[in-house]
């Protein structure tokens, strides 16, 4: 059962406008009282601690410097069920993996605000001597003990929440000394929840973003990040970018100034590079139109978010290629995986290996860009033609208010997400790979794509169907989802048949 503040709904209709300070103070008091460690959150003490951190441990500073220097940072995922195990993990990622940004992934109980069960998981983990949780139970440990994680490393740390309910993890994480927090109202609700409303998800993350603005008013800049990978299946760049821009507008409305945008890789070099360029330009365009021209939006590229193969060599290729894609695309950072991806949570050593593998690929791809490549420029233009009608229709149906427009657009199918579990999303849109490996729109559902754009998609998908001798139907979409997890004997059968 998700938490919804009665104060929020009773005293403030849904709006993209910043939450008033007096109401936010009441919301914070209500929120921090929900679990004992909330009482440890002391805003003034947290501000003093953040101001004491060196610049190289402040994520907004590190992201800005990377963009200015044209570097691609590395950041893994990772979380274990006890403080001791999490310290060990983060130190290995920092020291052996040479991560530029060190993560703390929260566990499933924490993500769903089931803190009693998270407490039992801590006890069981300590009893067994290994992690019995799939992440770190940050709320249970509270900000004072969690700060030991920040002290244990020499890099900026980010909370990877995986939740549509960030109010208390956000308070604890920022008070502990984390300078970044991943998550957003639209992307996470449509990725991970079935019953939560879009409105509730937006309100939850407006709370977190308003908290960031409160820290900023006291001189502390914090980083927020939008998780663009959505359902972890094939997501065409245009759909990911629409959610990025909407979530960025919502965050900016609350006062956020440093907001990273994540783009899941399609594993097509030109399309991924074009998506990074288009995402940055479109986000800045729509933010400027809304009066938020001072918001930094670095682009983060995500290693493949779909199903992974079980063969270590194939996984190693995906890891290295992911670093190559991010570097050539000009991403400010890449979020890495490991060769253990198909089997569950990686060991700290395997996680560090994935970081080093990615770092070498970034090194090898240094200075390579596609900026003047005709196919790259054409794909950037095509993606923009796909995105603009959806964003414009969303803003129009909301009468200029992006929060209201997002709810209405989801209801109408103007805004749709492939394979979303959420009941408020129609999930009629279907993507598939075309004859050249690009992700295209097979079925647009009710989304207002330009007719000529859809003709381009259909023609390229038809060419694939003809080449493979299969119907132009939804089976193309399904087969595209599992393609990368297939063994080489199915991906390149000629190698095994001798033909």
Order of alpha helices (4+ residues) and beta strands (2+ residues): alpha-alpha-alpha-alpha-beta-alpha-beta-alpha-alpha-alpha-beta-alpha-beta-alpha-alpha-beta-alpha-beta-alpha-beta-alpha-beta-alpha-alpha-alpha-beta-beta-alpha-alpha-alpha-alpha
